[in-house]
Amino acid sequence: MNLRSAAAIVLALSVSLTACSQDETPKSTAGDSSAAGFPVTITHLFGTTTIQAKPQRIVAIGGGDMEAAISLGVVPVAGADWFGHTETRGWVKSALGDKPAPKLVQSYQPKFEEIAALDPDLILYVNSINDKKEFETFNAIAPTIAAPAGTKNVYGVKWQDQVTEIAKATGTSTEGSEVIKQTEALLADAAKANPEFAGKTITAGVYTNQVLNAWLPSDPRMHLLTSLGFKSNPQVDAMENGDFYVAIPAEQTAKFQADVIYLAALDAAGKIDPGLEKNKLYNALPAVKDKHVAYFGGAPVINTPSPSGEFSSAFSIGGPLGIKFILPELVAQLKKAIAGQG
């Protein structure tokens, strides 16, 4: 345990640390890339961070940061699943191949002592809640990089920017450029093959606890949908609140109307949430009446190993790994919605 880590825990928790053996935690793997190019300085939302040498023990905290690193061939020693799942996702395992999976840690109310005990030399806090106090605590443990400068919304980092920043910090910029190129090509090909998507407005979000929630344009899922040619719903856009979603009051349900509605509202049995089926205001929307809708797994399934859960988690976490995994099914669902077969 280095002095920087110990100081961070005193600052954050005012408790003493018990030294932990590092033998059980493998070093981050980063392929055969050399250490050339270090030190490197990353400019981000909270200033700059200088990384003196190629990181070997990376901990990923931000939403999709772990998966973005893995797409570069860099496997963190530990990482947070955006939805707090306690097992490595199937689509992430596929990308890992025979490499050991990162230890899973929590990003919500992070356990700083546990993270410091991992003795990281780089912490990824890129696609996050942008909490300065959290950042400062992480940065006292190890050099930490945050969202790109100018980021306004929580969890509002585009996957390309996420990959680019993590690649620079890990000495894999060449790999990062190639990963971005290949993923953008997949999206461009899908958009070209489905010209009916172009210019159609879409409202996407989740129905949970009897509330319709719409994702704002900064949300990674909306970035993915608009990259396929769709346009975000201007009525939802106007409700910008600095978050990644907005709850739609019942009296404003009409603002959910768009050419296509794409909603996380299915349970483990593939059935629409009963509350949504009984929601008269929602079901009166023209898009719903004309079946220009598509539904996918909601909160009850996202942390399950079912096909629905795998799709939902990959769509929400996104990035190169998630996009590649869900794109064929996503396109098929949206084509049906456009055709009024929802």
C-alpha positions in Angstrom: 0.0 0.0 0.0 1.6 3.3 -1.0 1.5 6.5 1.1 -0.8 8.2 -1.4 -3.4 5.4 -0.9 -3.2 5.6 2.8 -3.5 9.3 2.8 -6.6 9.1 0.7 -8.4 6.8 3.1 -7.5 8.9 6.1 -9.0 11.8 4.2 -12.1 10.0 3.0 -13.0 7.7 5.9 -10.8 8.8 8.8 -9.9 5.2 9.5 -6.6 3.3 9.4 -6.0 0.8 6.7 -5.1 -2.8 7.2 -2.4 -3.8 4.8 -3.6 -6.2 2.1 -1.6 -8.6 0.1 -1.6 -7.9 -3.7 -0.7 -11.4 -4.7 -4.2 -12.5 -5.5 -4.9 -9.6 -7.8 -3.3 -9.8 -11.3 -1.8 -6.8 -12.9 -3.8 -5.0 -15.6 -3.0 -6.5 -19.0 -2.3 -4.2 -21.9 -1.1 -6.3 -24.7 2.4 -5.8 -26.1 2.3 -2.0 -26.3 5.5 -0.4 -25.1 5.9 2.1 -22.4 7.0 4.8 -24.8 5.1 8.0 -24.7 5.1 8.4 -20.9 4.7 10.5 -19.0 1.4 11.7 -20.4 -0.9 14.5 -19.2 -4.7 14.2 -19.5 -6.8 17.3 -19.5 -10.3 16.7 -18.0 -13.2 18.2 -16.2 -11.3 18.8 -13.0 -8.0 20.0 -14.4 -5.1 17.8 -15.5 -3.6 14.5 -14.4 -0.1 13.4 -15.3 0.6 9.7 -15.6 4.3 9.1 -15.1 4.6 5.5 -16.5 2.5 3.0 -18.4 -0.2 1.9 -15.9 -0.1 -1.7 -14.7 -2.9 -1.7 -12.0 -5.9 0.1 -13.3 -9.2 0.4 -11.5 -12.2 1.5 -13.6 -15.1 3.3 -11.9 -17.1 5.2 -14.5 -20.0 3.7 -16.4 -18.5 1.7 -19.2 -15.0 2.6 -18.4 -14.0 -1.0 -17.6 -15.6 -2.2 -20.9 -14.0 0.6 -22.9 -10.6 -0.4 -21.5 -11.1 -4.0 -22.3 -12.0 -3.1 -25.9 -8.4 -1.7 -26.1 -6.9 -4.9 -24.8 -6.3 -3.3 -21.4 -7.9 -5.4 -18.6 -8.2 -3.5 -15.3 -7.4 -5.3 -12.1 -10.9 -4.1 -10.9 -13.8 -2.3 -12.4 -17.4 -1.2 -11.7 -20.4 -2.6 -13.5 -22.6 0.5 -14.2 -25.7 -1.3 -12.7 -23.9 -2.9 -9.8 -24.0 -6.4 -11.2 -21.8 -8.8 -9.2 -20.9 -11.1 -12.0 -19.0 -10.5 -15.2 -21.4 -10.0 -18.1 -21.5 -12.7 -20.8 -20.7 -10.3 -23.5 -17.8 -8.9 -21.5 -16.4 -12.5 -20.9 -16.5 -13.0 -24.7 -14.3 -10.0 -25.2 -11.9 -11.1 -22.5 -11.2 -14.4 -24.0 -8.8 -16.3 -21.8 -7.8 -13.2 -19.8 -8.8 -13.0 -16.2 -11.9 -10.9 -15.5 -11.5 -7.8 -13.4 -12.6 -7.9 -9.7 -16.0 -6.1 -9.6 -16.3 -3.1 -7.3 -19.2 -0.7 -6.8 -19.3 2.8 -8.2 -22.3 4.0 -6.2 -21.0 5.1 -2.8 -17.6 3.6 -3.7 -15.7 1.7 -1.0 -12.5 3.8 -1.1 -10.7 1.5 1.3 -11.3 -1.5 -0.9 -10.1 0.4 -3.9 -7.0 1.7 -2.2 -6.2 -1.8 -1.1 -5.9 -2.8 -4.8 -2.9 -0.4 -5.0 -3.9 1.1 -8.3 -1.6 3.2 -10.4 -4.5 4.7 -12.5 -8.2 5.2 -11.8 -10.7 5.7 -14.5 -13.5 8.1 -13.5 -14.4 9.1 -17.0 -18.2 8.5 -17.6 -19.3 9.2 -14.1 -21.5 11.4 -11.9 -18.7 14.1 -12.1 -18.5 14.5 -8.4 -15.5 16.7 -7.6 -15.2 15.3 -4.0 -15.2 11.7 -5.2 -12.6 12.6 -7.9 -10.3 14.2 -5.3 -10.6 11.2 -3.1 -9.8 8.8 -5.9 -7.0 11.1 -7.1 -5.4 10.9 -3.7 -5.3 7.2 -4.0 -3.8 7.1 -7.5 -3.7 9.4 -10.6 -7.3 9.7 -11.7 -8.8 10.9 -15.0 -12.3 12.3 -15.2 -14.8 13.3 -17.9 -13.4 15.4 -20.7 -13.3 19.1 -20.1 -16.6 20.8 -20.9 -18.8 17.8 -20.0 -22.0 19.1 -18.6 -24.2 16.1 -17.9 -23.6 13.2 -15.5 -22.9 10.0 -17.4 -22.7 12.3 -20.5 -19.5 11.2 -22.2 -19.7 10.0 -25.8 -18.2 6.5 -26.2 -15.6 7.9 -28.7 -14.4 10.4 -26.2 -14.3 7.8 -23.5 -12.2 5.4 -25.6 -9.9 8.2 -26.8 -9.1 9.4 -23.2 -8.7 6.0 -21.8 -6.4 5.0 -24.7 -4.2 8.0 -24.2 -3.9 7.3 -20.5 -3.0 3.7 -21.0 -0.6 4.1 -24.0 -3.0 2.5 -26.5 -3.9 5.4 -28.7 -3.2 3.5 -31.8 -5.5 0.7 -30.7 -8.1 3.3 -29.7 -8.2 4.9 -33.1 -8.7 1.5 -34.7 -11.4 0.5 -32.3 -13.3 3.8 -32.9 -12.9 3.4 -36.7 -14.2 -0.1 -36.7 -17.2 0.7 -34.4 -18.2 3.8 -36.3 -18.0 1.7 -39.5 -20.5 -0.8 -38.0 -22.9 2.1 -37.2 -22.5 3.8 -40.5 -23.2 0.5 -42.4 -26.3 0.0 -40.3 -27.5 3.5 -40.9 -26.9 3.2 -44.7 -28.7 -0.2 -44.8 -31.7 1.3 -43.1 -32.4 4.7 -44.7 -35.9 4.7 -43.1 -34.3 5.6 -39.8 -33.0 8.9 -41.1 -34.7 11.9 -39.6 -37.2 10.0 -37.6 -37.7 11.4 -34.1 -37.3 8.9 -31.3 -38.1 8.9 -27.6 -36.2 6.3 -25.6 -36.1 5.6 -21.9 -37.3 3.4 -19.2 -40.6 2.8 -17.4 -40.1 2.0 -13.8 -42.0 2.6 -10.5 -45.0 3.8 -12.5 -43.0 6.6 -14.1 -42.0 7.3 -17.7 -38.4 8.4 -17.9 -36.9 9.7 -21.1 -33.1 9.8 -21.8 -31.7 13.1 -22.7 -29.5 13.7 -25.8 -26.3 13.4 -23.7 -27.1 9.8 -22.7 -24.9 7.2 -24.4 -27.9 5.3 -25.5 -29.3 8.3 -27.3 -25.9 8.9 -28.9 -26.1 5.4 -30.3 -29.7 5.8 -31.6 -28.9 9.2 -33.3 -25.8 7.6 -34.9 -28.2 5.3 -36.7 -30.0 8.3 -38.2 -32.7 9.0 -35.7 -33.3 12.5 -34.1 -33.9 13.0 -30.5 -37.3 14.2 -29.5 -37.2 18.1 -29.2 -39.9 18.1 -26.6 -37.7 15.9 -24.3 -34.6 17.8 -25.2 -36.2 21.0 -23.9 -36.5 19.4 -20.5 -32.7 19.4 -20.1 -31.8 19.2 -16.4 -28.1 18.3 -16.3 -28.8 14.6 -15.7 -28.9 11.8 -18.3 -32.7 11.4 -18.1 -35.8 13.2 -17.2 -38.9 11.9 -15.5 -42.0 12.8 -17.4 -44.9 14.0 -15.2 -48.2 12.3 -16.0 -49.7 15.6 -17.2 -46.9 16.0 -19.7 -47.1 12.5 -21.2 -47.9 14.0 -24.6 -44.2 15.1 -24.7 -43.2 11.4 -25.0 -44.8 11.3 -28.5 -42.3 10.8 -31.4 -42.1 8.9 -34.7 -40.8 5.9 -32.7 -40.8 5.1 -29.0 -38.2 2.7 -27.6 -38.7 1.7 -24.0 -37.2 -0.5 -21.4 -40.4 -2.0 -20.0 -40.3 -5.8 -20.2 -40.1 -8.1 -17.3 -38.3 -11.5 -17.0 -41.1 -13.2 -18.9 -40.9 -10.7 -21.8 -44.2 -9.0 -20.8 -44.8 -5.3 -20.7 -45.0 -3.8 -17.2 -48.7 -4.0 -16.1 -48.6 -0.4 -15.0 -47.6 0.8 -18.5 -50.3 -1.4 -20.1 -52.9 0.4 -17.9 -51.5 3.9 -18.5 -54.3 5.5 -20.5 -52.3 8.7 -21.3 -49.4 6.7 -22.7 -51.5 4.3 -24.7 -53.3 7.3 -26.2 -50.1 8.5 -27.9 -50.3 8.1 -31.7 -47.0 6.2 -31.8 -48.4 3.7 -29.3 -51.8 3.4 -31.0 -50.1 2.8 -34.4 -47.6 0.4 -32.9 -44.5 2.4 -33.7 -43.0 1.2 -30.5 -40.4 -1.4 -29.4 -39.8 -2.7 -25.9 -36.8 -4.3 -24.3 -35.8 -5.6 -20.9 -36.2 -3.2 -18.0 -35.0 -3.1 -14.4 -36.2 -6.6 -13.5 -33.9 -8.2 -16.1 -30.8 -6.0 -16.5 -28.8 -7.8 -13.9 -29.7 -11.3 -15.1 -27.8 -13.6 -17.5 -30.8 -14.1 -19.7 -30.7 -13.0 -23.3 -32.9 -10.1 -22.5 -30.6 -9.0 -19.6 -27.5 -9.4 -21.7 -29.1 -7.2 -24.4 -30.3 -4.6 -22.0 -27.0 -4.3 -20.2 -24.9 -4.1 -23.4 -27.2 -1.5 -24.8 -27.1 0.6 -21.7 -23.3 0.2 -21.0 -22.6 0.6 -24.6 -19.1 1.4 -26.0 -17.4 -0.7 -28.6 -18.1 -4.0 -26.9 -21.8 -3.3 -26.2 -22.5 -1.8 -29.6 -21.0 -4.8 -31.4 -23.0 -7.2 -29.3 -26.4 -5.6 -29.6 -26.4 -3.9 -33.0 -28.1 -6.6 -35.1 -30.9 -7.1 -32.6 -31.3 -3.4 -32.0 -31.7 -2.7 -35.7 -34.2 -5.5 -36.0 -36.3 -4.0 -33.2 -36.2 -0.5 -34.6 -37.2 -1.7 -38.1 -40.3 -3.4 -36.7 -41.2 -0.2 -34.8 -40.8 1.9 -37.9 -43.1 -0.5 -39.8 -45.7 -0.3 -37.1 -45.2 -3.9 -35.9 -44.4 -3.1 -32.3 
